[in-house]
Amino acid sequence: MSTLPPCSQCGSAYTYEDGNQYVCPECAHEWPQQSATTEAAPGARVVRDAVGNVLSDGDAVTVIKDLKVKGSSLVVKVGTKVKNIRLVDGDHDIDCKIDGIGAMQLKSEFVKKA
């Protein structure tokens, strides 16, 4: 008897493991094994950085792309380290303070966990 989860797209019971992912042979859908455990908690929101690491409140992150600050001539440079982030709901899901710039909101797709 297989203890693997069924495919989340087509519901097939014939899933198999490939490295650290599950694969459905019927629809070719692939998903990470860890998502089955992290998404099991209802209402739990998972925020991931650009590389796929799970972020949480209080983490330190590094900016991976030059970001223009709207309404200003300031730029957040690549490699800027931001400490003590706070996760919020919305389009920009990271609330933080950046030295020399002040309070900002960032998108998780432009940072990686430090």
N, C-alpha and C positions, 0 to 999 in steps of 0.2 A: 504494500500500500504506500503510495507516494504522499509525503507531507509537504510537497511543494505547492505554493498557491496557484490557483487557476489564472489564466491570462486575464488581465484587466481590460483588454479591448474586446476580445471575442468570446471569453469565458471558457476556452479550451482547457481541459484537464491534462493535456499532454506536454506541459511545460518541462523544461530541463535547465540545469545549471550550466553556465559557461563562464568560468572564472568567478568573478564576483557579481554576475548578472544572471537574471532569469531570461529565458528565450522561449517564445511560442513558435513551434514549427508550422502551425497552420496559417498564422497571419504575419509572422516574422517580427512581431513586436518584442522589443527588449526593454528591460527595466532593471535598475539596481536592486540587489538583495536587501540592502539596508532600508529602502523605501517601504518595504512591506512592514517592517517593525516601527518605523518612525511615523508612518501615516495611519497606524492602527489606532492611535489615540484621537478620538473625535475632538475637533476644535483646536487641535494643536497646529500652529502655523510654523512651518519650517522655512527659514530664510537661508539661502545658500549664496556663497560668494561666487566670483567669476570662475573659480576652479572646481567648485562643487562642495567645498567644505561647509559644514553647518555653522551658522553664526548664532551667537547668543548675547544677551545683554552683558556689558562689561568687557567684551573682547577688544583686542587691538587689531586694526586692519591697516593695510597699505594701499594707497591709490595706485592703480595700474595704467591710468591714462590721464593726460592733461585735461582738466575740467575747467571750463570758463564759468565764472560766477555771474549769473544773470543780474543785469542792472549795475554792473561794476566793471572796471577794467582789470580786476584781479583774476589770477589763474591759480588753481590748485595743481601743483606740479606732480609729475610721476614720482613715486617713491615717498610721498608725504605720508608719514605714519600718524594715524588717528587712534588715540587711546580712549577707552571707556565709552564705547558706542552704546546706543540704546535703540532697540528695534521698535518700530512704530508701524501702524497700518497705513496703507496708501501707496501711491506710485513710487515715492521716494521712501524706502523702508528703513533707512538708518538715520538717526538723529545724533548729532555729535557737535563738538567744538574743535575747530582747527586753529592752531596757534597762528597769529598774524592775520586771521580772517574773521574768526568768530563762530557763532552758531550757524550750522548748516544742516541740510538734509541731503543725503547721498543715495544713489541707487546701488543695490548690492552687486549689480553686474559690473561695476567699475572698481571694485575693491577685492583684495584677497586677504585672507586671515594671516596675521603676522605671527 
